[in-house]
Amino acid sequence: MFACGVYGFITRKNMIAMLVSLELMLNAVDINFVVFNRYLFPGAFEGMFFTLFAIAIAAAETALAIAIIINIFRAEKNIDVRNLDKMKF
């Protein structure tokens, strides 16, 4: 799942598709936290708590990224990464 996210992030030029690929990578990491915690320490919940914290951070990051993408679209009328060459519009 992580490899699919990396492939999507590298090959896509649309910012929304890149954001979805980034979320796919973050979800793969969260699944690994839970699985390894359950495998190595069957009675502990640290991996699950850390995963819930990571999901909350990912949700905030996604909201911020979508706000940035919307502002770029309003200014440039395009969200293709290849056409963006300056940060200040």
PDB file of N, CA, C and O in Angstrom:
ATOM      1  N   MET A   1       0.832  -1.179   0.000  1.00  0.00           N
ATOM      2  CA  MET A   1       0.000   0.000   0.000  1.00  0.00           C
ATOM      3  C   MET A   1       0.882   1.250   0.000  1.00  0.00           C
ATOM      4  O   MET A   1       0.569   2.238  -0.664  1.00  0.00           O
ATOM      5  N   PHE A   2       1.973   1.199   0.741  1.00  0.00           N
ATOM      6  CA  PHE A   2       2.891   2.333   0.768  1.00  0.00           C
ATOM      7  C   PHE A   2       3.523   2.540  -0.603  1.00  0.00           C
ATOM      8  O   PHE A   2       3.678   3.675  -1.053  1.00  0.00           O
ATOM      9  N   ALA A   3       3.891   1.444  -1.268  1.00  0.00           N
ATOM     10  CA  ALA A   3       4.504   1.547  -2.593  1.00  0.00           C
ATOM     11  C   ALA A   3       3.527   2.126  -3.612  1.00  0.00           C
ATOM     12  O   ALA A   3       3.933   2.888  -4.490  1.00  0.00           O
ATOM     13  N   CYS A   4       2.258   1.779  -3.509  1.00  0.00           N
ATOM     14  CA  CYS A   4       1.251   2.366  -4.403  1.00  0.00           C
ATOM     15  C   CYS A   4       1.134   3.866  -4.170  1.00  0.00           C
ATOM     16  O   CYS A   4       0.972   4.629  -5.122  1.00  0.00           O
ATOM     17  N   GLY A   5       1.215   4.295  -2.920  1.00  0.00           N
ATOM     18  CA  GLY A   5       1.176   5.716  -2.614  1.00  0.00           C
ATOM     19  C   GLY A   5       2.388   6.457  -3.155  1.00  0.00           C
ATOM     20  O   GLY A   5       2.256   7.562  -3.681  1.00  0.00           O
ATOM     21  N   VAL A   6       3.566   5.858  -3.031  1.00  0.00           N
ATOM     22  CA  VAL A   6       4.780   6.486  -3.558  1.00  0.00           C
ATOM     23  C   VAL A   6       4.698   6.593  -5.075  1.00  0.00           C
ATOM     24  O   VAL A   6       5.037   7.629  -5.648  1.00  0.00           O
ATOM     25  N   TYR A   7       4.253   5.531  -5.719  1.00  0.00           N
ATOM     26  CA  TYR A   7       4.113   5.553  -7.181  1.00  0.00           C
ATOM     27  C   TYR A   7       3.129   6.638  -7.623  1.00  0.00           C
ATOM     28  O   TYR A   7       3.400   7.382  -8.566  1.00  0.00           O
ATOM     29  N   GLY A   8       1.992   6.723  -6.941  1.00  0.00           N
ATOM     30  CA  GLY A   8       1.004   7.741  -7.282  1.00  0.00           C
ATOM     31  C   GLY A   8       1.517   9.145  -7.044  1.00  0.00           C
ATOM     32  O   GLY A   8       1.222  10.052  -7.821  1.00  0.00           O
ATOM     33  N   PHE A   9       2.281   9.337  -5.979  1.00  0.00           N
ATOM     34  CA  PHE A   9       2.818  10.664  -5.675  1.00  0.00           C
ATOM     35  C   PHE A   9       3.846  11.092  -6.711  1.00  0.00           C
ATOM     36  O   PHE A   9       3.904  12.263  -7.084  1.00  0.00           O
ATOM     37  N   ILE A  10       4.654  10.152  -7.176  1.00  0.00           N
ATOM     38  CA  ILE A  10       5.705  10.481  -8.141  1.00  0.00           C
ATOM     39  C   ILE A  10       5.146  10.694  -9.541  1.00  0.00           C
ATOM     40  O   ILE A  10       5.606  11.582 -10.259  1.00  0.00           O
ATOM     41  N   THR A  11       4.168   9.900  -9.935  1.00  0.00           N
ATOM     42  CA  THR A  11       3.692   9.948 -11.319  1.00  0.00           C
ATOM     43  C   THR A  11       2.602  10.986 -11.566  1.00  0.00           C
ATOM     44  O   THR A  11       2.436  11.425 -12.704  1.00  0.00           O
ATOM     45  N   ARG A  12       1.866  11.385 -10.557  1.00  0.00           N
ATOM     46  CA  ARG A  12       0.769  12.338 -10.754  1.00  0.00           C
ATOM     47  C   ARG A  12       1.277  13.765 -10.746  1.00  0.00           C
ATOM     48  O   ARG A  12       2.236  14.090 -10.046  1.00  0.00           O
ATOM     49  N   LYS A  13       0.635  14.609 -11.522  1.00  0.00           N
ATOM     50  CA  LYS A  13       0.964  16.034 -11.555  1.00  0.00           C
ATOM     51  C   LYS A  13      -0.172  16.891 -11.027  1.00  0.00           C
ATOM     52  O   LYS A  13      -0.017  18.105 -10.888  1.00  0.00           O
ATOM     53  N   ASN A  14      -1.303  16.284 -10.733  1.00  0.00           N
ATOM     54  CA  ASN A  14      -2.447  16.984 -10.167  1.00  0.00           C
ATOM     55  C   ASN A  14      -2.285  17.013  -8.645  1.00  0.00           C
ATOM     56  O   ASN A  14      -1.978  15.987  -8.038  1.00  0.00           O
ATOM     57  N   MET A  15      -2.488  18.163  -8.034  1.00  0.00           N
ATOM     58  CA  MET A  15      -2.265  18.287  -6.595  1.00  0.00           C
ATOM     59  C   MET A  15      -3.231  17.448  -5.769  1.00  0.00           C
ATOM     60  O   MET A  15      -2.849  16.926  -4.722  1.00  0.00           O
ATOM     61  N   ILE A  16      -4.452  17.310  -6.212  1.00  0.00           N
ATOM     62  CA  ILE A  16      -5.420  16.497  -5.477  1.00  0.00           C
ATOM     63  C   ILE A  16      -5.001  15.028  -5.513  1.00  0.00           C
ATOM     64  O   ILE A  16      -5.074  14.340  -4.494  1.00  0.00           O
ATOM     65  N   ALA A  17      -4.569  14.546  -6.664  1.00  0.00           N
ATOM     66  CA  ALA A  17      -4.111  13.156  -6.766  1.00  0.00           C
ATOM     67  C   ALA A  17      -2.858  12.930  -5.928  1.00  0.00           C
ATOM     68  O   ALA A  17      -2.684  11.862  -5.342  1.00  0.00           O
ATOM     69  N   MET A  18      -1.993  13.927  -5.872  1.00  0.00           N
ATOM     70  CA  MET A  18      -0.804  13.809  -5.035  1.00  0.00           C
ATOM     71  C   MET A  18      -1.181  13.771  -3.550  1.00  0.00           C
ATOM     72  O   MET A  18      -0.562  13.043  -2.774  1.00  0.00           O
ATOM     73  N   LEU A  19      -2.183  14.544  -3.155  1.00  0.00           N
ATOM     74  CA  LEU A  19      -2.643  14.536  -1.773  1.00  0.00           C
ATOM     75  C   LEU A  19      -3.255  13.184  -1.416  1.00  0.00           C
ATOM     76  O   LEU A  19      -3.017  12.670  -0.324  1.00  0.00           O
ATOM     77  N   VAL A  20      -4.032  12.608  -2.314  1.00  0.00           N
ATOM     78  CA  VAL A  20      -4.614  11.290  -2.071  1.00  0.00           C
ATOM     79  C   VAL A  20      -3.514  10.240  -1.936  1.00  0.00           C
ATOM     80  O   VAL A  20      -3.607   9.355  -1.085  1.00  0.00           O
ATOM     81  N   SER A  21      -2.487  10.327  -2.757  1.00  0.00           N
ATOM     82  CA  SER A  21      -1.369   9.385  -2.664  1.00  0.00           C
ATOM     83  C   SER A  21      -0.618   9.554  -1.347  1.00  0.00           C
ATOM     84  O   SER A  21      -0.187   8.570  -0.746  1.00  0.00           O
ATOM     85  N   LEU A  22      -0.463  10.780  -0.906  1.00  0.00           N
ATOM     86  CA  LEU A  22       0.188  11.027   0.380  1.00  0.00           C
ATOM     87  C   LEU A  22      -0.627  10.439   1.527  1.00  0.00           C
ATOM     88  O   LEU A  22      -0.063   9.856   2.452  1.00  0.00           O
ATOM     89  N   GLU A  23      -1.929  10.585   1.475  1.00  0.00           N
ATOM     90  CA  GLU A  23      -2.798   9.995   2.502  1.00  0.00           C
ATOM     91  C   GLU A  23      -2.732   8.471   2.465  1.00  0.00           C
ATOM     92  O   GLU A  23      -2.802   7.826   3.511  1.00  0.00           O
ATOM     93  N   LEU A  24      -2.599   7.895   1.287  1.00  0.00           N
ATOM     94  CA  LEU A  24      -2.443   6.451   1.176  1.00  0.00           C
ATOM     95  C   LEU A  24      -1.166   5.988   1.867  1.00  0.00           C
ATOM     96  O   LEU A  24      -1.162   4.960   2.544  1.00  0.00           O
ATOM     97  N   MET A  25      -0.087   6.743   1.699  1.00  0.00           N
ATOM     98  CA  MET A  25       1.168   6.403   2.378  1.00  0.00           C
ATOM     99  C   MET A  25       1.025   6.527   3.890  1.00  0.00           C
ATOM    100  O   MET A  25       1.506   5.667   4.628  1.00  0.00           O
ATOM    101  N   LEU A  26       0.368   7.586   4.360  1.00  0.00           N
ATOM    102  CA  LEU A  26       0.179   7.751   5.798  1.00  0.00           C
ATOM    103  C   LEU A  26      -0.686   6.647   6.390  1.00  0.00           C
ATOM    104  O   LEU A  26      -0.421   6.188   7.501  1.00  0.00           O
ATOM    105  N   ASN A  27      -1.706   6.217   5.675  1.00  0.00           N
ATOM    106  CA  ASN A  27      -2.548   5.124   6.155  1.00  0.00           C
ATOM    107  C   ASN A  27      -1.790   3.803   6.191  1.00  0.00           C
ATOM    108  O   ASN A  27      -2.030   2.980   7.073  1.00  0.00           O
ATOM    109  N   ALA A  28      -0.887   3.592   5.254  1.00  0.00           N
ATOM    110  CA  ALA A  28      -0.068   2.377   5.272  1.00  0.00           C
ATOM    111  C   ALA A  28       0.833   2.361   6.502  1.00  0.00           C
ATOM    112  O   ALA A  28       1.017   1.313   7.121  1.00  0.00           O
ATOM    113  N   VAL A  29       1.387   3.496   6.852  1.00  0.00           N
ATOM    114  CA  VAL A  29       2.223   3.595   8.054  1.00  0.00           C
ATOM    115  C   VAL A  29       1.386   3.343   9.300  1.00  0.00           C
ATOM    116  O   VAL A  29       1.834   2.655  10.216  1.00  0.00           O
ATOM    117  N   ASP A  30       0.187   3.887   9.346  1.00  0.00           N
ATOM    118  CA  ASP A  30      -0.686   3.677  10.504  1.00  0.00           C
ATOM    119  C   ASP A  30      -1.054   2.207  10.661  1.00  0.00           C
ATOM    120  O   ASP A  30      -1.088   1.697  11.781  1.00  0.00           O
ATOM    121  N   ILE A  31      -1.325   1.530   9.576  1.00  0.00           N
ATOM    122  CA  ILE A  31      -1.626   0.099   9.638  1.00  0.00           C
ATOM    123  C   ILE A  31      -0.423  -0.676  10.156  1.00  0.00           C
ATOM    124  O   ILE A  31      -0.580  -1.618  10.933  1.00  0.00           O
ATOM    125  N   ASN A  32       0.774  -0.290   9.732  1.00  0.00           N
ATOM    126  CA  ASN A  32       1.979  -0.955  10.231  1.00  0.00           C
ATOM    127  C   ASN A  32       2.157  -0.739  11.725  1.00  0.00           C
ATOM    128  O   ASN A  32       2.550  -1.668  12.430  1.00  0.00           O
ATOM    129  N   PHE A  33       1.881   0.452  12.227  1.00  0.00           N
ATOM    130  CA  PHE A  33       1.962   0.700  13.667  1.00  0.00           C
ATOM    131  C   PHE A  33       1.059  -0.249  14.437  1.00  0.00           C
ATOM    132  O   PHE A  33       1.485  -0.854  15.420  1.00  0.00           O
ATOM    133  N   VAL A  34      -0.166  -0.380  14.003  1.00  0.00           N
ATOM    134  CA  VAL A  34      -1.130  -1.226  14.717  1.00  0.00           C
ATOM    135  C   VAL A  34      -0.723  -2.691  14.627  1.00  0.00           C
ATOM    136  O   VAL A  34      -0.768  -3.404  15.629  1.00  0.00           O
ATOM    137  N   VAL A  35      -0.334  -3.141  13.465  1.00  0.00           N
ATOM    138  CA  VAL A  35       0.012  -4.562  13.282  1.00  0.00           C
ATOM    139  C   VAL A  35       1.248  -4.939  14.090  1.00  0.00           C
ATOM    140  O   VAL A  35       1.254  -5.964  14.771  1.00  0.00           O
ATOM    141  N   PHE A  36       2.296  -4.116  14.020  1.00  0.00           N
ATOM    142  CA  PHE A  36       3.505  -4.444  14.768  1.00  0.00           C
ATOM    143  C   PHE A  36       3.284  -4.330  16.279  1.00  0.00           C
ATOM    144  O   PHE A  36       3.857  -5.103  17.047  1.00  0.00           O
ATOM    145  N   ASN A  37       2.472  -3.390  16.703  1.00  0.00           N
ATOM    146  CA  ASN A  37       2.164  -3.303  18.122  1.00  0.00           C
ATOM    147  C   ASN A  37       1.411  -4.548  18.577  1.00  0.00           C
ATOM    148  O   ASN A  37       1.714  -5.103  19.634  1.00  0.00           O
ATOM    149  N   ARG A  38       0.458  -4.980  17.811  1.00  0.00           N
ATOM    150  CA  ARG A  38      -0.325  -6.160  18.183  1.00  0.00           C
ATOM    151  C   ARG A  38       0.534  -7.423  18.148  1.00  0.00           C
ATOM    152  O   ARG A  38       0.331  -8.337  18.947  1.00  0.00           O
ATOM    153  N   TYR A  39       1.490  -7.475  17.226  1.00  0.00           N
ATOM    154  CA  TYR A  39       2.345  -8.652  17.096  1.00  0.00           C
ATOM    155  C   TYR A  39       3.406  -8.703  18.194  1.00  0.00           C
ATOM    156  O   TYR A  39       3.628  -9.757  18.791  1.00  0.00           O
ATOM    157  N   LEU A  40       4.063  -7.572  18.466  1.00  0.00           N
ATOM    158  CA  LEU A  40       5.164  -7.562  19.431  1.00  0.00           C
ATOM    159  C   LEU A  40       4.694  -7.452  20.885  1.00  0.00           C
ATOM    160  O   LEU A  40       5.267  -8.082  21.774  1.00  0.00           O
ATOM    161  N   PHE A  41       3.658  -6.659  21.121  1.00  0.00           N
ATOM    162  CA  PHE A  41       3.141  -6.448  22.475  1.00  0.00           C
ATOM    163  C   PHE A  41       1.633  -6.657  22.463  1.00  0.00           C
ATOM    164  O   PHE A  41       0.880  -5.691  22.336  1.00  0.00           O
ATOM    165  N   PRO A  42       1.178  -7.905  22.594  1.00  0.00           N
ATOM    166  CA  PRO A  42      -0.263  -8.199  22.421  1.00  0.00           C
ATOM    167  C   PRO A  42      -1.193  -7.477  23.396  1.00  0.00           C
ATOM    168  O   PRO A  42      -2.340  -7.203  23.046  1.00  0.00           O
ATOM    169  N   GLY A  43      -0.737  -7.166  24.596  1.00  0.00           N
ATOM    170  CA  GLY A  43      -1.624  -6.539  25.573  1.00  0.00           C
ATOM    171  C   GLY A  43      -1.542  -5.027  25.608  1.00  0.00           C
ATOM    172  O   GLY A  43      -2.331  -4.390  26.305  1.00  0.00           O
ATOM    173  N   ALA A  44      -0.618  -4.440  24.883  1.00  0.00           N
ATOM    174  CA  ALA A  44      -0.410  -2.996  24.947  1.00  0.00           C
ATOM    175  C   ALA A  44      -1.192  -2.276  23.853  1.00  0.00           C
ATOM    176  O   ALA A  44      -1.515  -2.846  22.811  1.00  0.00           O
ATOM    177  N   PHE A  45      -1.483  -1.011  24.124  1.00  0.00           N
ATOM    178  CA  PHE A  45      -2.256  -0.212  23.183  1.00  0.00           C
ATOM    179  C   PHE A  45      -1.508   1.017  22.681  1.00  0.00           C
ATOM    180  O   PHE A  45      -2.124   1.913  22.102  1.00  0.00           O
ATOM    181  N   GLU A  46      -0.199   1.080  22.889  1.00  0.00           N
ATOM    182  CA  GLU A  46       0.552   2.265  22.492  1.00  0.00           C
ATOM    183  C   GLU A  46       0.509   2.505  20.985  1.00  0.00           C
ATOM    184  O   GLU A  46       0.373   3.644  20.537  1.00  0.00           O
ATOM    185  N   GLY A  47       0.625   1.442  20.214  1.00  0.00           N
ATOM    186  CA  GLY A  47       0.579   1.578  18.757  1.00  0.00           C
ATOM    187  C   GLY A  47      -0.754   2.103  18.270  1.00  0.00           C
ATOM    188  O   GLY A  47      -0.811   2.898  17.332  1.00  0.00           O
ATOM    189  N   MET A  48      -1.824   1.661  18.904  1.00  0.00           N
ATOM    190  CA  MET A  48      -3.152   2.134  18.510  1.00  0.00           C
ATOM    191  C   MET A  48      -3.370   3.594  18.895  1.00  0.00           C
ATOM    192  O   MET A  48      -3.968   4.357  18.136  1.00  0.00           O
ATOM    193  N   PHE A  49      -2.883   3.984  20.075  1.00  0.00           N
ATOM    194  CA  PHE A  49      -3.005   5.380  20.479  1.00  0.00           C
ATOM    195  C   PHE A  49      -2.165   6.281  19.584  1.00  0.00           C
ATOM    196  O   PHE A  49      -2.591   7.373  19.208  1.00  0.00           O
ATOM    197  N   PHE A  50      -0.972   5.812  19.250  1.00  0.00           N
ATOM    198  CA  PHE A  50      -0.127   6.593  18.352  1.00  0.00           C
ATOM    199  C   PHE A  50      -0.769   6.712  16.973  1.00  0.00           C
ATOM    200  O   PHE A  50      -0.668   7.755  16.327  1.00  0.00           O
ATOM    201  N   THR A  51      -1.425   5.654  16.525  1.00  0.00           N
ATOM    202  CA  THR A  51      -2.112   5.677  15.239  1.00  0.00           C
ATOM    203  C   THR A  51      -3.281   6.660  15.261  1.00  0.00           C
ATOM    204  O   THR A  51      -3.489   7.384  14.288  1.00  0.00           O
ATOM    205  N   LEU A  52      -4.034   6.699  16.335  1.00  0.00           N
ATOM    206  CA  LEU A  52      -5.125   7.666  16.434  1.00  0.00           C
ATOM    207  C   LEU A  52      -4.597   9.092  16.417  1.00  0.00           C
ATOM    208  O   LEU A  52      -5.201   9.970  15.799  1.00  0.00           O
ATOM    209  N   PHE A  53      -3.482   9.329  17.086  1.00  0.00           N
ATOM    210  CA  PHE A  53      -2.855  10.647  17.060  1.00  0.00           C
ATOM    211  C   PHE A  53      -2.387  10.983  15.648  1.00  0.00           C
ATOM    212  O   PHE A  53      -2.560  12.113  15.193  1.00  0.00           O
ATOM    213  N   ALA A  54      -1.797  10.014  14.952  1.00  0.00           N
ATOM    214  CA  ALA A  54      -1.316  10.234  13.582  1.00  0.00           C
ATOM    215  C   ALA A  54      -2.481  10.503  12.632  1.00  0.00           C
ATOM    216  O   ALA A  54      -2.348  11.317  11.719  1.00  0.00           O
ATOM    217  N   ILE A  55      -3.603   9.844  12.825  1.00  0.00           N
ATOM    218  CA  ILE A  55      -4.781  10.078  11.985  1.00  0.00           C
ATOM    219  C   ILE A  55      -5.303  11.499  12.202  1.00  0.00           C
ATOM    220  O   ILE A  55      -5.703  12.162  11.245  1.00  0.00           O
ATOM    221  N   ALA A  56      -5.300  11.967  13.445  1.00  0.00           N
ATOM    222  CA  ALA A  56      -5.746  13.333  13.726  1.00  0.00           C
ATOM    223  C   ALA A  56      -4.821  14.352  13.074  1.00  0.00           C
ATOM    224  O   ALA A  56      -5.288  15.340  12.508  1.00  0.00           O
ATOM    225  N   ILE A  57      -3.525  14.123  13.148  1.00  0.00           N
ATOM    226  CA  ILE A  57      -2.566  15.020  12.504  1.00  0.00           C
ATOM    227  C   ILE A  57      -2.744  14.987  10.984  1.00  0.00           C
ATOM    228  O   ILE A  57      -2.661  16.028  10.333  1.00  0.00           O
ATOM    229  N   ALA A  58      -2.989  13.804  10.413  1.00  0.00           N
ATOM    230  CA  ALA A  58      -3.186  13.681   8.968  1.00  0.00           C
ATOM    231  C   ALA A  58      -4.451  14.414   8.526  1.00  0.00           C
ATOM    232  O   ALA A  58      -4.477  15.003   7.446  1.00  0.00           O
ATOM    233  N   ALA A  59      -5.494  14.383   9.345  1.00  0.00           N
ATOM    234  CA  ALA A  59      -6.727  15.099   8.997  1.00  0.00           C
ATOM    235  C   ALA A  59      -6.486  16.608   8.984  1.00  0.00           C
ATOM    236  O   ALA A  59      -6.978  17.309   8.100  1.00  0.00           O
ATOM    237  N   ALA A  60      -5.741  17.099   9.950  1.00  0.00           N
ATOM    238  CA  ALA A  60      -5.426  18.532   9.975  1.00  0.00           C
ATOM    239  C   ALA A  60      -4.547  18.907   8.790  1.00  0.00           C
ATOM    240  O   ALA A  60      -4.731  19.961   8.183  1.00  0.00           O
ATOM    241  N   GLU A  61      -3.603  18.051   8.467  1.00  0.00           N
ATOM    242  CA  GLU A  61      -2.721  18.300   7.315  1.00  0.00           C
ATOM    243  C   GLU A  61      -3.513  18.305   6.013  1.00  0.00           C
ATOM    244  O   GLU A  61      -3.240  19.111   5.123  1.00  0.00           O
ATOM    245  N   THR A  62      -4.477  17.424   5.897  1.00  0.00           N
ATOM    246  CA  THR A  62      -5.304  17.373   4.692  1.00  0.00           C
ATOM    247  C   THR A  62      -6.155  18.625   4.556  1.00  0.00           C
ATOM    248  O   THR A  62      -6.286  19.165   3.458  1.00  0.00           O
ATOM    249  N   ALA A  63      -6.730  19.089   5.645  1.00  0.00           N
ATOM    250  CA  ALA A  63      -7.539  20.314   5.595  1.00  0.00           C
ATOM    251  C   ALA A  63      -6.690  21.511   5.184  1.00  0.00           C
ATOM    252  O   ALA A  63      -7.127  22.338   4.384  1.00  0.00           O
ATOM    253  N   LEU A  64      -5.495  21.605   5.719  1.00  0.00           N
ATOM    254  CA  LEU A  64      -4.596  22.698   5.349  1.00  0.00           C
ATOM    255  C   LEU A  64      -4.172  22.592   3.886  1.00  0.00           C
ATOM    256  O   LEU A  64      -4.122  23.602   3.182  1.00  0.00           O
ATOM    257  N   ALA A  65      -3.869  21.391   3.426  1.00  0.00           N
ATOM    258  CA  ALA A  65      -3.450  21.195   2.035  1.00  0.00           C
ATOM    259  C   ALA A  65      -4.580  21.535   1.065  1.00  0.00           C
ATOM    260  O   ALA A  65      -4.336  22.133   0.017  1.00  0.00           O
ATOM    261  N   ILE A  66      -5.797  21.164   1.400  1.00  0.00           N
ATOM    262  CA  ILE A  66      -6.927  21.479   0.523  1.00  0.00           C
ATOM    263  C   ILE A  66      -7.153  22.987   0.476  1.00  0.00           C
ATOM    264  O   ILE A  66      -7.478  23.532  -0.579  1.00  0.00           O
ATOM    265  N   ALA A  67      -6.985  23.663   1.604  1.00  0.00           N
ATOM    266  CA  ALA A  67      -7.116  25.125   1.608  1.00  0.00           C
ATOM    267  C   ALA A  67      -6.056  25.774   0.719  1.00  0.00           C
ATOM    268  O   ALA A  67      -6.351  26.726  -0.003  1.00  0.00           O
ATOM    269  N   ILE A  68      -4.841  25.272   0.768  1.00  0.00           N
ATOM    270  CA  ILE A  68      -3.783  25.800  -0.094  1.00  0.00           C
ATOM    271  C   ILE A  68      -4.086  25.528  -1.556  1.00  0.00           C
ATOM    272  O   ILE A  68      -3.888  26.400  -2.402  1.00  0.00           O
ATOM    273  N   ILE A  69      -4.563  24.332  -1.861  1.00  0.00           N
ATOM    274  CA  ILE A  69      -4.896  23.983  -3.244  1.00  0.00           C
ATOM    275  C   ILE A  69      -6.029  24.868  -3.767  1.00  0.00           C
ATOM    276  O   ILE A  69      -5.992  25.299  -4.920  1.00  0.00           O
ATOM    277  N   ILE A  70      -7.030  25.142  -2.934  1.00  0.00           N
ATOM    278  CA  ILE A  70      -8.135  26.009  -3.356  1.00  0.00           C
ATOM    279  C   ILE A  70      -7.631  27.415  -3.649  1.00  0.00           C
ATOM    280  O   ILE A  70      -8.052  28.029  -4.630  1.00  0.00           O
ATOM    281  N   ASN A  71      -6.736  27.932  -2.813  1.00  0.00           N
ATOM    282  CA  ASN A  71      -6.186  29.269  -3.061  1.00  0.00           C
ATOM    283  C   ASN A  71      -5.344  29.310  -4.325  1.00  0.00           C
ATOM    284  O   ASN A  71      -5.384  30.298  -5.058  1.00  0.00           O
ATOM    285  N   ILE A  72      -4.596  28.274  -4.589  1.00  0.00           N
ATOM    286  CA  ILE A  72      -3.820  28.210  -5.837  1.00  0.00           C
ATOM    287  C   ILE A  72      -4.752  28.144  -7.035  1.00  0.00           C
ATOM    288  O   ILE A  72      -4.493  28.780  -8.056  1.00  0.00           O
ATOM    289  N   PHE A  73      -5.835  27.381  -6.922  1.00  0.00           N
ATOM    290  CA  PHE A  73      -6.780  27.292  -8.032  1.00  0.00           C
ATOM    291  C   PHE A  73      -7.460  28.632  -8.291  1.00  0.00           C
ATOM    292  O   PHE A  73      -7.685  29.002  -9.443  1.00  0.00           O
ATOM    293  N   ARG A  74      -7.782  29.351  -7.236  1.00  0.00           N
ATOM    294  CA  ARG A  74      -8.403  30.671  -7.416  1.00  0.00           C
ATOM    295  C   ARG A  74      -7.468  31.651  -8.112  1.00  0.00           C
ATOM    296  O   ARG A  74      -7.909  32.486  -8.901  1.00  0.00           O
ATOM    297  N   ALA A  75      -6.195  31.546  -7.820  1.00  0.00           N
ATOM    298  CA  ALA A  75      -5.240  32.483  -8.408  1.00  0.00           C
ATOM    299  C   ALA A  75      -4.816  32.078  -9.813  1.00  0.00           C
ATOM    300  O   ALA A  75      -4.686  32.936 -10.686  1.00  0.00           O
ATOM    301  N   GLU A  76      -4.602  30.805 -10.044  1.00  0.00           N
ATOM    302  CA  GLU A  76      -4.025  30.336 -11.307  1.00  0.00           C
ATOM    303  C   GLU A  76      -5.026  29.647 -12.233  1.00  0.00           C
ATOM    304  O   GLU A  76      -4.740  29.468 -13.417  1.00  0.00           O
ATOM    305  N   LYS A  77      -6.185  29.260 -11.720  1.00  0.00           N
ATOM    306  CA  LYS A  77      -7.202  28.512 -12.474  1.00  0.00           C
ATOM    307  C   LYS A  77      -6.672  27.160 -12.968  1.00  0.00           C
ATOM    308  O   LYS A  77      -7.118  26.630 -13.986  1.00  0.00           O
ATOM    309  N   ASN A  78      -5.714  26.626 -12.218  1.00  0.00           N
ATOM    310  CA  ASN A  78      -5.104  25.352 -12.573  1.00  0.00           C
ATOM    311  C   ASN A  78      -4.434  24.787 -11.327  1.00  0.00           C
ATOM    312  O   ASN A  78      -3.872  25.537 -10.529  1.00  0.00           O
ATOM    313  N   ILE A  79      -4.492  23.453 -11.155  1.00  0.00           N
ATOM    314  CA  ILE A  79      -3.818  22.840 -10.017  1.00  0.00           C
ATOM    315  C   ILE A  79      -2.771  21.834 -10.481  1.00  0.00           C
ATOM    316  O   ILE A  79      -2.418  20.907  -9.752  1.00  0.00           O
ATOM    317  N   ASP A  80      -2.291  22.026 -11.676  1.00  0.00           N
ATOM    318  CA  ASP A  80      -1.233  21.170 -12.201  1.00  0.00           C
ATOM    319  C   ASP A  80       0.105  21.642 -11.667  1.00  0.00           C
ATOM    320  O   ASP A  80       0.425  22.828 -11.746  1.00  0.00           O
ATOM    321  N   VAL A  81       0.884  20.726 -11.126  1.00  0.00           N
ATOM    322  CA  VAL A  81       2.150  21.082 -10.482  1.00  0.00           C
ATOM    323  C   VAL A  81       3.160  21.605 -11.497  1.00  0.00           C
ATOM    324  O   VAL A  81       3.985  22.455 -11.162  1.00  0.00           O
ATOM    325  N   ARG A  82       3.108  21.121 -12.710  1.00  0.00           N
ATOM    326  CA  ARG A  82       4.079  21.544 -13.724  1.00  0.00           C
ATOM    327  C   ARG A  82       3.959  23.021 -14.075  1.00  0.00           C
ATOM    328  O   ARG A  82       4.942  23.639 -14.483  1.00  0.00           O
ATOM    329  N   ASN A  83       2.774  23.592 -13.924  1.00  0.00           N
ATOM    330  CA  ASN A  83       2.556  24.992 -14.299  1.00  0.00           C
ATOM    331  C   ASN A  83       2.832  25.978 -13.172  1.00  0.00           C
ATOM    332  O   ASN A  83       2.776  27.189 -13.389  1.00  0.00           O
ATOM    333  N   LEU A  84       3.122  25.493 -11.995  1.00  0.00           N
ATOM    334  CA  LEU A  84       3.400  26.385 -10.868  1.00  0.00           C
ATOM    335  C   LEU A  84       4.906  26.627 -10.794  1.00  0.00           C
ATOM    336  O   LEU A  84       5.695  25.695 -10.636  1.00  0.00           O
ATOM    337  N   ASP A  85       5.285  27.895 -10.912  1.00  0.00           N
ATOM    338  CA  ASP A  85       6.702  28.203 -10.857  1.00  0.00           C
ATOM    339  C   ASP A  85       7.038  29.255  -9.821  1.00  0.00           C
ATOM    340  O   ASP A  85       8.206  29.602  -9.646  1.00  0.00           O
ATOM    341  N   LYS A  86       6.023  29.773  -9.128  1.00  0.00           N
ATOM    342  CA  LYS A  86       6.294  30.735  -8.066  1.00  0.00           C
ATOM    343  C   LYS A  86       5.338  30.476  -6.916  1.00  0.00           C
ATOM    344  O   LYS A  86       4.228  29.983  -7.117  1.00  0.00           O
ATOM    345  N   MET A  87       5.773  30.810  -5.720  1.00  0.00           N
ATOM    346  CA  MET A  87       4.954  30.550  -4.540  1.00  0.00           C
ATOM    347  C   MET A  87       4.033  31.716  -4.230  1.00  0.00           C
ATOM    348  O   MET A  87       2.933  31.496  -3.723  1.00  0.00           O
ATOM    349  N   LYS A  88       4.432  32.934  -4.509  1.00  0.00           N
ATOM    350  CA  LYS A  88       3.594  34.083  -4.214  1.00  0.00           C
ATOM    351  C   LYS A  88       2.830  34.459  -5.474  1.00  0.00           C
ATOM    352  O   LYS A  88       3.429  34.666  -6.529  1.00  0.00           O
ATOM    353  N   PHE A  89       1.506  34.548  -5.365  1.00  0.00           N
ATOM    354  CA  PHE A  89       0.696  34.829  -6.543  1.00  0.00           C
ATOM    355  C   PHE A  89       0.306  36.273  -6.569  1.00  0.00           C
ATOM    356  O   PHE A  89      -0.384  36.711  -7.490  1.00  0.00           O
TER     357      PHE A  89
END
